[in-house]
Amino acid sequence: MAKILNGPKFRREPPVARREALVEATLVCLRKFGHEGMSVRQISAQAGVSAGLINHHFPSITTLIAAAYDSLATSLLHSIRRQAHDLTQTPRERLRRFFEASFAPDLLDPGLFNTWLVFWSMVSHDSEMRAVHDRTYGAYRATLESLLGQLRLSDDIPAFKLRPAAIGLSALLDGLWIEQSLNSRTFKPAAAVSLCEDWTNALCAGAFPGLRAAGRTSARPR
């Protein structure tokens, strides 16, 4: 009886909690090993469960990777968005905070870049990964559109096309983040923020002919 009482204790966790634990274990493996982390054996070892439990909660390893992609992208967006949510600040200041949060030290971790490389490599040929990409990128772009839309309401800023502007700014942010992740010696995060600020200043000055709009979308008091 003593041997039974002193033996390993097994605990049945709710399905949601177990799935979240498996997703977290997947992210840890991808950070450490990149593509080689896409292994049921490694993920199950990291989570401390049997490989069969992964198959019980996810129909395929790709479904698990897609869930990890969704979890990470959503979490990072919420983290960045929180920095730009202070409504007591001007729209310009909120954008600057968004830029700064985009190049925070924890977002420039090499392991995080390894994880994104795995996700991106699967988007073009897997429908589940494509769906996650489209949904999370759409949420990211919508956040930029919201921030730029608030900026566009300023009286001294020429009207500009919101969606193309958000796409352009997103591409600039992504490009700088990738370059910084590939080689941190190329430039400092503060330089990346400064470049995004310069782009925004140029937008506010009407320097991009292709982004100019015919007029404002909201009526102004006379």
N, C-alpha and C positions, 0 to 999 in steps of 0.2 A: 504493500500500500504506500509505503514511504517513497518507493521508486516512482510510483505513478504521480504522486503529489509533487515530486521534485523534477519531473520530466518537463519537456518543452510544452509551453502553453500555446494553444491555437485559438485564434480569435476570428470569428466570422464578422467581416466588415460589410456595411451596406454597399450595394453595387456601385452607387455613385462615388463613394469614397474610394473603392477599389479601382475604379476606372481613373479617377484623378491621380491616384498613386502610380498607376501604370504610365500615365501620360508624363508625370514628373520624372519617373525613372527613364523614360524614353528620351526626354530632353537632356538629362544628365549624360546618357550614353552618346547622344549626338554631339554634345559639347566636347566630350573627351575624345571620341574616336571618329567623328565625321561619318562618312558613309559606312564605315565598318561597324558603327554603332547600331545600324539597322539589323540587328540580330535578335531573334526571339530569345536565344540563350543568354545573351548579354543583358538584355532588358529584364528578363525574369530574374537573373542573378542580382541585378541592381535593386529590383523591387523586393527581393527576398521571397519570391513565390515560384511555383512550378510553371513551366512553359505552357502547360495545359490551361492554366488559369487565364493566360493572355488570350488563347483561342476561345475561351468561354465568354470573355467580355468584348472581344473584337473579332469580326469575321475574317480579317486578314491583317498582316503586318502593315500594309498600306493604309488601312483604315485607322490603325493606331498612330501612324506617322502623321496622317491628316489631322487627327484630333490634337496631336502635339503642336502642329503648325498653327491650328486655330487658337489653341490655348496661349501660345507664346505671342502671336501677333496681336491678339486681343489685349493681353496683359500689358504689352509694351505700349500700345496705343493709349490705353487708359492711363498709364503712368505719365506719358508725355502730355496728354491732354489735360491732366490735373494741374500741370505747371502753368498752363495758359488759361485757366478757368477763372482767374480773379477778375470779376466784373468791375471792381473798383479801379482797375488799370485801363489805360487807353487801348484801343485796338492795336495800335502800333507796338505798345509794350507787351501785349499778350502774344503777338507774333514773335517778338524777340525772345520771350521766355520759351516758346515752342521750339525755336531754333536751339537755344541753349540746352534744353532737355534732350533734344535729338542727338547731341554730341556729348552727353554725360558719360563719365568713365565706365559705368556698368554697361552702356550700350556699345562701347568700343572694345569689349573683351574679345580676344581672338576666338575663344570657344563659341561665343555667340555667332560670330561670322561663319564658323564651321557648320553650325546648325542651319543657318540660312542657306548655305550652299547646297546642303542636302535637299532642303525644301524646293529651292528654285530649280534644281536639276530634274525634279519629278513633275513640275507643273505642266510642262509641254506634252507629256505623254500619259498622264493619269488624270482621269476625270474628277476624282475626289479631291486631289490636290489643286486642280484648276478651280474647282468650286470654292475651296477655301481661299485661294488667292484672290479670286474675283470679289468675294464677299469682304475680306479684310482690307484689300486695297481700296475697295469702294468706301469703306468706313474711314480709312485714312484720308482719302481724297475729300470726303464730305467734311471732315474736320478742318482741312485746309480751306475748303470753300466757305465754311462758316466764318473762320477767322478773317479771310480776305473779304468776305461779304460785309463784315462789320467795318473793316477798313474802308471799303468802297463808299460807305455812307458819308464820309467826311466831305465837307463842302469844297475843300481845296484840292481834291484828288479827281483827276479826269476819270470818266466812266471807262471801265474795262470789262472784258468778257471773263466771267467768273470761272467757269469750268476749265477753259484752256489755261488760264492763269494758275489754277490749282495744279493742273497736270505739269506745267512747266516748273513750278516751284517744287513739286514732289520729285521730279527728275533731278533737279539740282541737289536737293537734300540727299537723295539716294546715291547719286554719283559721288558726292563728297564723303558720305559715310563709307561707301565701298573703298574708295581710295585711302581714307584714313585707316580702315581696318586692314587693308593689304600692306600698308607701310606707314606706320605712325610717325616716321621721321620726315615724311613729305611736307606736312604742315601741322600746325597745332589746331586743336578743336576751336580755339578762339578765332583763328583765321577762317575756319569754315563758317562760323556764326557771322563773321564780318562780311563774307561773300554773300551770304543769304540776305543780310541787311542791305548790302549794296544793290542786290537784285530787287528787293522790295522798294528801295528808294527810287530806282529807275522806273519801276512799275508806276509808282505814285506820281512820277514826273511825266508820264505818258511817253516813255522812251521806247516802248515796244509797239510799233504800228500794227502788227498782227493781232494784238490784244485789245486794241481800242474799240470801244462800243459806241453805237450811235447816240445813246442817251442813257440816263439813269433809269433804273427799274422801279424806283419808288418816288412818289410825289413829294415835293418839298413845300413847306408853308411859305406863303408870300409875305 
